[in-house]
Amino acid sequence: MAEQTSQGGDTPENGEGARRARRMRPTGQRRRPRSRRRKILLAAAWTAAGGILVGGAGLGFAYVKLNGNLQGVDINAALGSDRPEEVDDGSLDLLVLGSDSRSGDNGKYGRDEGAARSDTAMVVHLHEGRKKATVVSIPRDTLVTRPDCAAEDGSTVSGGQRQMFNTAYEAGGPACAVKTVEQMSGIRMDHYLEVDFSGFQEIIDRLGGVEITTGKAIDDDKSGLHLDQGTHTLDGEQSLGLVRTRHGVGDGSDLGRIQLQQTFLTALMHRVQDMGLLSSPKKLYGVADASTRSLTTDAELDSVPALLDFARGLKGLKPEGMEMLTLPVEYDAANANRVLPQEKAGAQVWKALRADKAVPASATEGSAGDKADIDDVVSAG
């Protein structure tokens, strides 16, 4: 993946001006479409924010390098005014995405089929005060009504009913994914974050690994993950294997994998919180550099100052302040490999978040989404 660095007489000011001129395109696609970046994983987005935050505390000299690492997508220009109302109640909503592209260095994770789909999707609702967050995972195999979207070449890709959720990204990139989520939820996404495969691994390695405990052995040849029962400090490649495994736990469905991802996210947040990056400038810079190179954001966050400001707002958010759940779903009677949203239960979830309230327990009681019960398989720490 190519990096942008300051050269010649470039300064943070004129470099930023040049970057903004390139990124302010109304397509909702990345500003460097010639190089389709391989994106994955919600968890690294939080690490990236933390890395930028601590990086800004002691690495001002690296501004140009870190700022040049970031990539931006102008979601607002792409979607225009046909969006849910913007509510000013102190809360904030983000769509965090990863994709299952197998091109380039990511080919070892599967065959490259020529198009990327959103492998992981989470709506992160930061409650007023930023001390609590509700994370709603959307299964990739959920059948939804996808809206019409603009493709990268400017044409219109028709939507339709019973479309797999993860095809929205393939059809129209980040903007189409945001548009689909906003149509489902009635909630305007304030920001967009996306992280890549190889970048996720590097971030974990820079952090020195993440500790998890397995209640039983995991053997999954498809994800490459093989762990004995016990406590492990996972390196980057093992961590990626864990958040991608589905055949080694539960019933082998995507729903079990989502719960693994949520458990890993908790462990990752504990690691970032406990490691004390400020005491090691070398490690501090490494995390900040890897984080920014791995991240694509909406145009409002694609600079170090903007991401710093966002990260500062998360300082009060602790792992215990995060509620994680899966969008209420049920298996599709016509295809056991697909799930359908439970409309009434889902409406409860989105209504609660629109009002900046906790999601009622009754919303997920009848859902297949949180039934995998992987606590006896993997736990944080």
PEHU-V742658 format. One line per field, one symbol per residue. ss: DSSP state (H for helix, E for strand, - for the rest). psi: psi as a letter, one per 40 degrees, with the letter a starting at -180 (. if undefined). burial: b if it has 24 or more other ideal C-beta (glycine too) atoms within 12 Angstrom, else e. Layout:
BEGIN
ss = ???
psi = ???
burial = ???
END
This chain:
BEGIN
ss = -----------HHHHHHHHHHHH---------------E--HHHHHHHHHHHHHHHHH-HHHHHHHHHH-EEE-HHHHH------------EEEEEEEE----HHHHHH--------EEEEEEEEE------EEEEE----EEEEE--EE-----EE--EEEEE--HHHHHHHHHHHHHHHHHHH-----EEEEEEHHHHHHHHHH---EEEEE---EEE----EEE--EEEEE-HHHHHHHHH---------HHHHHHHHHHHHHHHHHHHHH--HHH-HHHHHHHHHHHHHHEEEE-----HHHHHHHHH------HHHEEEEE--EEEE--EEEEEEE-HHHHHHHHHHHH------HHH--------------EEE-
psi = hiihihibehidddddddddddeghfdeiiegeeghihhihddddddddddddddddefddedddddediiihgddddeaegiiihhgeeihhihhiiififibeedeeihheeiiihdhhhhhhhihefeiihhhhhhdehhihhiiihideeihhiaiifhhdeeddddfaddddddddddddehhhdihhhiicdddddddddeeihhihheiihhhddeehhhihahihhadddddddeehdeeiaeeiddddddddddddddddddddeegdeegdddddddddddddehhiideefidddddddddeedehideehhhiihhiiihdeheeiihhhddddddddddddefiihidddedeiedfedgededhih.
burial = beebebeeeeeeeebbeebeeebebebbbbbeeeebbbbbbbbbbbbbbbbbbbbbeebeebbbbbbbbbbbbbbbebbeeebeeeeeeebbbbbbbbbbbbbeebeebeeeeeebbbbbbbbbbbbeebebbbbbbbbbbbbbebbebbbbeeeebeeeeebbbbbbbbbbbbbbbbbbbbbbbebbbbbbbbbbbbbbbbbbbbbbbbbbbbeeebebeebebebeeeebebbbbbbbbbbbbbebbbeebbbbbbbbbbbbbbbbbbbbbebebeeeeebbbbbbbbbbbbbbbbbbbbbbebbbebbebbeebebeebbbbbbbbbbeeeeeebbbbbeebbebbbebbbebeebeeebbeebbbbbbebeebbbbe
END
